[in-house]
């Protein structure tokens, strides 16, 4: 079973987790954790940014 088969599932899970939380800090933190699981340090930075964007859009 190829590892690439699971990439879409991990990306979908990471995008779902970026919306978790009640404020910007919580959303950025959950995004960073999800991103780190998927893509390491670079994913953590991207996930934190995505969490911050989700917070801005939701307001």
C-alpha positions in Angstrom: 0.0 0.0 0.0 1.5 3.3 -1.1 2.0 6.1 1.4 0.8 8.6 -1.2 -2.6 7.0 -1.1 -3.2 8.5 2.4 -2.1 12.1 1.5 -5.5 13.4 0.6 -7.0 12.0 3.8 -4.2 13.7 5.9 -4.7 17.0 4.1 -8.5 16.9 4.6 -8.0 16.1 8.3 -5.5 19.0 8.6 -7.9 21.5 7.0 -10.7 20.3 9.2 -8.6 20.8 12.3 -7.6 24.4 11.4 -11.2 25.5 12.1 -11.2 24.1 15.6 -11.1 26.6 18.5 -12.9 29.7 19.7 -10.2 32.3 19.1 -7.2 33.0 16.8 -4.7 31.4 19.2 -6.6 28.2 19.5 -7.2 28.0 15.7 -3.6 28.7 14.9 -2.5 26.1 17.5 -4.7 23.4 16.1 -3.7 24.2 12.6 0.0 24.1 13.5 -0.4 20.7 15.2 -2.3 19.3 12.2 0.2 20.7 9.8 3.2 19.4 11.8 1.7 15.9 11.6 1.2 16.1 7.9 4.3 17.9 6.7 6.7 18.6 9.6 7.9 22.1 10.5 6.8 23.6 7.2 3.4 22.1 7.6 3.2 23.6 11.1 3.8 27.1 9.8 1.3 26.7 7.0 -1.3 25.2 9.4 -0.8 28.1 11.8 -1.4 30.5 9.0 -4.4 28.6 7.8 -5.9 28.7 11.3 -5.3 32.5 11.5 -7.0 33.0 8.1 -10.0 30.8 9.2 -10.3 33.1 12.3 -10.3 36.3 10.2 -12.9 34.8 7.7 -15.2 33.7 10.4 -15.4 37.2 11.9 
